[in-house]
C-alpha cells in the first residue's frame, strides 16, 4: 500500500521501525509494517527456540532481526518503536528510545488506522476481560456479524489487519500494558469490568496501574458509550470525569440497565428479563456479572441490537456460550471430585471470585510467582469454602506464612505433578480441586495456558 492515503504512511515516512519482542504480537506487527512498505528491525532479548523460528520467518520477508539481544543504538535511531506488552517501560531498549525521543507505540496502536471504520467493542479491567471479550464475540456472531476477537485474548490486532477478509465488528481485549502505548484508541463501546490491585511487580503505585486502565476512555466525546461495573466504587469514581453515555451493569442494583434479579434468578436487561440464571452455563457470580457486561455492551453498541429479535439472539448467545479455557473451566469429575481449572486467576481478587463461585468444599492450589498482594486478602472465602490449601512455586513460603491459622495449608514445592498428586490425596468425594493460583505462572511455566493445560492433563490422570 502506498500514497498519502495509506493508513501507515506517516509512520513509515519517519524511517526504520523497531519492533521489540518476537512473540505473536511482535511478529504480526513486523509483518503488517512490511506489508505497508516499512523498513523494519526486530529484536528479542530471549533466545528461545520460538524466537529463533520467528526470526527466521521475518528474515525471509526482509526484516533485520536480532535474537538474544537488542541493538540499543539502532533502536535510538529508529523513527518509531513498536513494543510488545511484556516489555516493561524501564527495560533498556525503551530507555534508549525515550532518551532519543523516539515515539513508542503498541502493536494495537499500529493496527488501529488500518482497521479504521470497523466498529469495536473494547474491554479492559483487572479481571474478566477475556471472558467478556469472548462473550461479546459470541453474541455478535449470534446476531449475524462477522467478528474478530483480538488483542490480549490471543490474536494480535495486527493479524486482523493483515487478513484478506475484514470483519464487520471487532471484540478487543486490551490490558493496561497495551493501553499504556495506545493513545489513539476510541472504541464504539468501551468497557471496564472492575478494578483491583494487580501487577504491583511492574507498577510503582496502584494509581499508575489504574491510570493506564483509564486510557481506554481518554478520547471519549459526548457521543461515546461506556459500560461500567456499577458495583465497583473505584470504577464509578474514576470513570465519572469522562464524557459520553454511561450504561451500568450490577449484581444488586435494579436501577442499572443490566442487573441480576437474584430473587427470581434472572438476568435483566433494560427493564425486562433476558435469561434465567440456570440457563447460563457458567460457574460463579462473577460470570453472571461478565454475562451482564457483555450483553449490555452489545445491546448498547447499535440500535439494531435492541429489537425483540435481537434480544432473543442475545439470550440464545448467552445460553450457548461455553467457558473460555483456563477460566473456571470444569476439567473432569472422578471418584466424586470435580477438578476446575482457573489458571487465569493470576491475582488475589480473581482467586477470591473463583472461590466465591464454589458450592462444594475446596482443595485450593495456590502459587506461582508472587505479584505483590497479601494472600490474607482471600480471608472469608478461604474460611467458608476451603478445606485445605496446597501452596507451591516461588510464592509457596509467603502463602504458607500468610495463611497459617486461617485455613489448613501446606507447601508442596515446585514439581507440579507432585502438587496435583498432593491435592488428589487430600480431596474427598464431593470436593472440588480448584486451580486458582493468585500468582503469575512464570516461575514454572511459560504462561498461564501451559499451567492450566498441565493441570488438566494431570487431573485426568495423564
Secondary structure as UniProt FT lines:
FT   TURN            4..5
FT   TURN            7..8
FT   HELIX           9..12
FT   TURN            13..14
FT   STRAND          17..20
FT   HELIX           24..35
FT   TURN            36..37
FT   STRAND          40..44
FT   HELIX           49..59
FT   TURN            60..62
FT   STRAND          64..67
FT   HELIX           72..77
FT   STRAND          80..83
FT   TURN            85..86
FT   TURN            89..90
FT   HELIX           92..100
FT   STRAND          103..106
FT   HELIX           107..112
FT   HELIX           113..115
FT   TURN            116..117
FT   STRAND          119..124
FT   HELIX           129..142
FT   TURN            143..144
FT   STRAND          147..151
FT   TURN            152..153
FT   HELIX           157..162
FT   STRAND          169..173
FT   HELIX           176..179
FT   TURN            180..181
FT   TURN            183..184
FT   STRAND          189..192
FT   TURN            200..202
FT   HELIX           206..214
FT   HELIX           215..217
FT   TURN            218..219
FT   TURN            222..223
FT   STRAND          225..229
FT   TURN            230..231
FT   HELIX           233..239
FT   TURN            240..241
FT   STRAND          245..250
FT   TURN            254..255
FT   STRAND          258..261
FT   TURN            262..265
FT   STRAND          266..269
FT   TURN            270..271
FT   STRAND          272..276
FT   HELIX           277..279
FT   HELIX           285..301
FT   HELIX           303..306
FT   HELIX           308..320
FT   TURN            325..326
FT   STRAND          329..334
FT   TURN            335..336
FT   STRAND          337..341
FT   TURN            343..344
FT   HELIX           348..356
FT   STRAND          362..367
FT   HELIX           375..378
FT   HELIX           379..385
FT   STRAND          386..392
FT   TURN            394..395
FT   HELIX           396..403
FT   TURN            404..406
FT   STRAND          409..411
FT   HELIX           416..426
FT   TURN            429..430
FT   STRAND          432..435
FT   TURN            442..444
FT   HELIX           448..459
FT   TURN            460..461
//
